[in-house]
Amino acid sequence: MPPPDAAAPGPGAPPRPAPAEPHVVEFGYRGYRYAARVSPCAEARTEPLLVLGGALQSKDAWRLHEMDFATWATTVAIDVPGLGDADPLPVHHGLDFHADALRHALDRLAMPSVNVLGYSYGALIAYQLACAFPGRVARLALAGMGEPEPEQAEDAAEIREMARLLQDGAWDAFARRAADVLTRTTGITRTDASAAVQLLVHRQFTTLSADRTRQYLANLERLKYAYEHRGSWITGPADGAPLAVPTLLFTGAGDTLATPERVRAFTAAFADATFTTVRDSGHLALLERRAECTDLLRRFFTDDLARTPGYCTAIERLGATGRR
């Protein structure tokens, strides 16, 4: 059955092509192995969509979202070195290494220009990619990301405490703390979906493998190392100007990790920024309100976000050029 907004073929029209099956493409960059899961779209309405998830997500965590994305864009879910099922990566390799590995993968996939969605930790990598290679990014969406500096982040103490619990082997305490931090909300009505996501997150953390634990700690150490040795997690645009890539920044209206205030303030780093929040959701809005978030992304990546959808607060056009 076609999506609701898709036109049905007219009488005598050739049948729509059957969707191609997702497939995995493997890469090697500077001695590290990694891979992408590519879900083709036969009738794409925009550039391919590169998706980058959180610190404990793998490329396969996007399978449900792919079903939504694949009706309008070819989707590329990727585990860069140090994340998911890719090779471990020493902490002295920072987010700039991730950006270089992504550029290498896009070259191999013959994708000169892509839309990019980054969520949570993946949003840091997505932002670094756009800063390093702005010509490769048609549009950028950052979910659950505020100003990327640890000394300014209200959640820095929480992240350090979670790392300490892991290092001490306090697995259950870590799982409870992590589930609380990621699902904590303020000022919104909790839904059944929110409660289900909280149980899912707690279960994920309590069953965390030793390899995933080491990977999570390594990525926290990667950010710490970058800040201590370079003064920042991110290497900004080469010319020092606000990033010129059209960017959507959004989070859950009740997010206490990347608060709406911090996310909105981050729009000053962009020449062309759109900001909104998704109602009745927190930091895990992409899970709590999957259909609404994927619709928001479809509208943005296909240049159809002129009006505010009912599931969002006001759409604000911000950035360094000012309110428009």
N, C-alpha and C positions, 0 to 999 in steps of 0.2 A: 504494500500500500504506500503511495507516495506521501511525502510530508504534506500537512494541511495547506501550506502556502505554495505548493508546487502545482503547476498547471498540468492537467491530464492530457495525454496525447489525443489529438483529434482523430476523427474517423479516417481510416486508411493510413494513418501515420505509422512509421516503423516502430516496433516495440522499443522501449527503453533498454539500453544495455544492462545486463546483469552486473551488479557491483562486483568489482574485483576483490579477491580475498586479501586480507592483510598479510604482509610478509615481512620478514626480518632481514635487514641488511647489516652486515658486519664491517667494521672499520678497524684500522690500526693507525695510531698517531704517536710518533716519538716513542715507540715501544709499548704503548698501552692499547689494549683491546677494548672495544666498546661496540654498541649496536643500536640500531633504530628499528622501531616497529612502524611500518608504512601502511596506512589504510587509504587506498586510492579512491578518488571520487570521479566518476565518469562525467559528471555535469557540474564541475566546480564553478563557483561564482566569484572566486577571488584567488589570490595566491595560495600556495600550500601553507598549512598551519603547523608550525613547530611548537610542541608543548613540552614544558620543563616543570617537573613537580617538586614536591617538598623533599626535605633531607632524608626521609625514610620511604619515599615513593620510588617505585621502579617504573619503567616504561609500560609494563602491563597493567599498572594501576589505572590507566586511562581507558580501559576497554569499554566501559559503559559510556563515557563521554564521547568516544570515537563514533559510536552509533549515531549520536546527534551531530557531531562535526562532519561526518562523512557524507551527509546529505548536501553539503554546500562547499566543502573543501577537502582536498587530500590532506590527511593528517600524518605528521611525523612525530612520534613519541620516542624520545631518545634518552638513553643512560650514558652520560658522559663519564670519562674515567673518574673513579671515586664515588660514583652513585649507582644505585640499583645493582644490576648484574655485571657491570663493567669491572675492569681491573682496579684494584686499590691504587690510590694516588698519594704520594708523599705530601705532607702538609705544606712544604715550601712552594709547591705549585698552587698558585692562587686562581681566582676567578678568571684572570686573563688567559690562563692555560685552558680552562673550560671553553672560553670564547674561541680560542684558536682551534680547539678540537671540533667545535660546532662548525666553524667555517670550513674545515677540512671535510666534514661529513656532507655539508651542503654542496661543496664542489663535486664530491663523489656521486651525489644524488642528482647532479645537474639541475640544481635549484638556485638560480642567481638571485632571486628575491623571494622572501617568505614573510608571512605574518608570524608573530611570535607571541605566545602566551606563557608567562612565567608565574608560578604560584609559590608563595612563601619563599623557601630557600631558592627554588628555581627562578623566582622573580629577580633575585640578585644576579644570577647567571644571565638571564634574559636581558637585563639592563646593561650588564657588562658587554654582551654581544652587540647591542645596539650602539653603545659608546665606541667600541673598537671598530665596528664595521657597519656604520649607519647606512651605507649604500645597499647592504644585503637585507635590510629590514624595512618592509613596506609599511607596516603598522605594528605597534607594540601594545600589549595588554599586560598590566602588572596587577596581580591579585594578592591582597594581604601583604603589601610592602609599603613601609613608610621610609623616612630618611635613613639610608643605609650606613649609619655610623654608630658603633656600639656604645660610645660614651653618651650619645643622645637618646639611645633607645631605652624606654622604660622597662622593657622586658629583659635587659641584659642580665640583671641579677637572677631572674628566673632561669635563664638559659645556663648560667654558671652553676646554679644549684642543681639543675637536672644533670649536668655533666658530672658534678661531684657524686651524686647518688649512683650513677652508672659506674664511675671509677671505684666506688666503695663496694660495688656488687649488691647494692640495695635495690633489687629488681622490682619488687612489688611497690616499694615506695616511689621509685622512678615512674612506674606505669601510672600510679594514681596521680602523681604530680603532673606528668606530661598530659594525661587525659584532661585534667582540670585546666591546665594552662591553655590548651588548644581549643577547649570547648566552653571556656568561661565567657559569659556575656553580661552586658549591662544595658538597661533601658529598653529591652524588647520583650516580647512574649515568646516563651519557649514553645516549640512545636513538637509533635510526635517524632518528626524527622530528626530534630535536634537531639532528642533523647536516644534515638536509635544510633545516631552517629557517635554519641558519647560512649555508648557500650561498645561499638565497633572499634573506636580508637583505643579504649582501655584493653580490649582483647588483643589488638595488634601489638601494643607495647608489652603486655605480659607474655606474649609468645615470641618476642624478639630473639632472633638467633644471635649466636656469638659473633658471626661475621657482620651482621647488620649493626650490632652494638659497636663494634670497632669502627665501622664505616661512619656511623653517626658521630662518634667522638672525634674521628679524624676530621670531619667537615666542620665541627665546632672549632677544633684546633686550627684549621686552615684559615678561618676568619680572624682568630686571635693572632696568628702568625703574621697575616697580612697587615693588620692594624699596627702591630708592634714594629714591623720592619719597613712598612711603606706609609704608615700614617692613615691608611684608608682601606676599606674592603674593596672598593671599586677604583679602577683607573678610568677617570672621566673622559669626556670627549677631548680629542687631541687639541682642538683650538680653544678649549676652555669655555666655549659658549654653551648656552642651554641646548640640550639635545633636540635636534630638529625633526626627529621621527614622530609622526602623529601617535599619541599615546593615550590609552585609557587606563586610569588608575581607579580601582574599586576594591571594596572590602565589605564585610557584613556590617550592618548598621550597629550591631551590638558587639563588635570585635573589641576585645580588651588587649590583644597582643599587638596587632598593627591597628591602632585606633583610627577611626575616621579623621580625627584632627591631625594626626601625624601623616596619614596618607594624603590628605588634602594639602598640607603644607609642602609635601614633596613635589607638588605640581610646579613649583617655582623652578625646578631643575629642567623643565621642558619648554620648548618654544610653543608647542601646540599640544595642550593637555586637556583631557576630558575627565571629570571626576564624578563619581556617584557612589552610593552605598546600596546594598541589597537588603530589603526589609526583612525583619524576623529571622536574622541569621547572624553568626559570629565569624570567627576566623576561618571556619571550615564551610563557608558559604557555597563553595563549589560542590560539596557533598550534601549539605543541608537543603539547598535549593538548586539542585542540578539543572532542572529544566529551565528555570528562570535565568541562571547564569549562562547556560549555553545559548539561550536566546539573546541575551545581552551581547555576548561575544559575536554571534552571527550578525547582529545589527551593526556592531562597530566595524567588524572586518569586511563587511559588504557595503560600508558607507550609508547605512540606513538607520542612524541614531539621531534623527532630527527631533523626535519627540521623546518625552520621558515615559518609559514603560511603567505600568501600574505597580510592578514589584520593586521599583527603585524609588529612592528619594530623588530630588531634582537633579537633572543632568546639568552640570556646571562646566562651561568652557573657560578654562583657566590657562596657566602657564605663564612664561616670561612675557608674552605679548599682552597679558592682562585679560580681564573678563571681556567676553564678546557677546 
